[in-house]
Amino acid sequence: MKQVAKALITGVSLALAFLPALLTGFGRSHGAFVCFTHLFALFPGIPGDYLRVAFYYLTLDSCALDSRLSFGALMAHPHSRIGSGVYIGPYSILGRCDIGARCQIASQVQILAGKNQHGRDEISGELLAANADLFPLTVIGADCWIGAAAIIMADVGDGATIGAGSVVTKPVPSWATAVGSPARVISQRP
């Protein structure tokens, strides 16, 4: 019975998210995508979780329908992927990224599309506008745990654990635990 209820709620959510997804060109219109991703972040409770996943299923490069994005969580770039069984906590903001299956991402986590998003003019030194199409893809491997308020600017390998409040500026190997600012590996499982 529970599976039937979930399937029904998923179907209704997909139907409700279809028009907004269509208005974004299924993720191809970046401005419309950003507008709707902020709107969908504000739907509360479990119905909101289903609506967010349905919208991202229709607009991201890929998003598994069995994943969960909590209240306030949003994807900032449509060229992202969310694997199966992923949990993304409240108020997390994710840039251009690929989240592996079964990852658990706590609240207020930020995953940036690399650490060099703004350049400077070589002659004047003026800050240049960001070009979202040039942002690199940040990859979070399968079965990772990302602690609350962590900031991720580099790839994280399969099975890695990132401590709460850590700032990842360099790649973290698989099965490692990294903590601190900047994050450093303190242990690694074989």
Secondary structure, DSSP 4 states (H G I P E B T S, - for coil): -HHHHHHHHHHHHHHHHHHHHHHTTTTT-HHHHHHHHHHHHT--HHHHHHHHHHHHHHHSSEE-TT-EE-TT-EES-SS-EE-TT-EE-TT-EE-SEEEPTT-EE-TT-EE-S-S----B-TTT-PBPPP-GGGPPPEEE-TT-EE-TT-EE-S-B-TT-EE-TT-EE-S-B-TTEEEETTTTEEEEE--
